[in-house]
Amino acid sequence: VQLVESGGGLVQPGGSLNLSCTASGFAFNRYSMNWVRQASGQEREFVAYISHDGGASHYGDSMKGRLTISRDKAKNTVYLQMNGLQFEDTAVYFCFIPSLGVWGQGAQVTVSL
């Protein structure tokens, strides 16, 4: 059972990134997925949620309006499109499945000039 994130990196303010979370070893399409983030020295913060079938989603307040979460059943992957990134969005972003207690390794997102 594994989740692997990719797509993080360094971006200038106002830029965009598209994070991916690819699952293996379990029936991915049966589970909802969450993204959270953790900035250095701060607590984890909820970012986004998508239901098992992609029919429902919601977002945390800090990034609402700048995110789109989606999933591709054929690729066992959930995507997090992030636009209008700001300095305060710098953090490690994790995908996880609460009902399984499975976490990805994290993807570093750094917003800097």
C-alpha positions in Angstrom: 0.0 0.0 0.0 1.7 3.2 -1.1 1.0 6.8 -2.1 3.7 8.7 -4.0 3.5 12.5 -4.5 5.2 14.3 -7.3 5.1 17.8 -9.0 6.4 19.9 -6.2 9.2 22.5 -6.8 10.2 26.1 -6.7 7.8 28.7 -8.2 7.6 32.5 -8.2 4.7 34.3 -6.5 1.6 34.1 -8.8 2.8 30.9 -10.4 1.2 27.4 -10.6 2.0 23.9 -9.8 0.1 20.6 -10.3 0.8 18.0 -7.6 0.1 14.3 -8.2 -0.5 11.5 -5.8 -0.3 8.0 -7.3 -1.6 5.0 -5.4 -0.5 1.4 -5.6 -1.3 -1.8 -3.8 -4.9 -1.2 -2.9 -8.3 -0.5 -4.4 -7.7 3.3 -4.9 -11.1 4.0 -6.3 -12.9 2.9 -3.1 -11.4 5.7 -1.0 -11.6 9.4 -0.6 -8.4 11.4 -0.6 -7.2 14.4 1.3 -4.3 16.8 0.9 -2.8 18.6 3.8 0.2 20.8 4.2 2.7 21.6 6.8 4.9 24.6 6.8 8.1 24.7 8.9 7.4 25.1 12.5 3.6 25.1 12.0 0.8 22.5 12.5 -0.6 20.5 9.6 -3.4 22.3 7.7 -6.2 20.9 5.7 -6.0 21.8 2.0 -8.4 19.7 0.0 -10.7 16.7 -0.2 -12.1 14.6 -3.0 -14.6 11.7 -2.6 -13.9 8.2 -3.8 -15.8 8.8 -7.1 -14.7 12.3 -7.6 -18.3 13.6 -7.3 -17.6 15.7 -4.2 -14.8 18.0 -3.2 -14.1 20.8 -0.8 -11.2 23.0 0.1 -9.6 24.6 3.1 -10.1 28.3 3.6 -6.5 29.4 3.1 -6.3 28.3 -0.5 -9.9 28.3 -1.5 -10.5 29.7 -5.0 -7.0 28.9 -6.1 -7.2 25.1 -6.1 -8.7 22.3 -8.2 -8.7 18.7 -7.0 -9.4 15.9 -9.4 -8.8 12.2 -9.8 -8.1 9.8 -12.7 -9.4 6.3 -11.9 -7.4 4.7 -14.8 -4.2 6.1 -13.5 -4.9 5.7 -9.8 -3.9 9.3 -9.3 -5.3 12.4 -7.6 -4.2 15.8 -8.8 -4.1 19.1 -7.0 -3.8 22.1 -9.3 -2.6 25.1 -7.4 -2.8 28.6 -8.9 -1.8 32.0 -7.7 0.7 30.6 -5.3 1.9 33.0 -2.6 4.9 33.0 -0.2 2.7 31.7 2.6 1.9 28.6 0.5 5.5 27.3 1.0 5.1 24.0 2.8 5.4 20.2 2.4 2.2 18.9 0.8 1.0 15.4 1.7 -1.8 13.2 0.3 -3.4 10.8 2.6 -6.3 8.4 3.1 -7.8 8.8 6.5 -9.7 5.5 6.6 -6.5 3.6 5.8 -4.1 5.7 7.7 -1.9 5.8 4.6 0.3 8.8 3.8 2.5 9.9 1.0 6.1 11.0 1.5 5.3 14.6 0.9 6.1 17.1 -1.9 8.0 20.3 -1.1 6.4 23.4 -2.6 8.5 26.6 -2.3 7.3 30.0 -3.4 10.1 32.4 -3.8 11.5 35.2 -6.0 
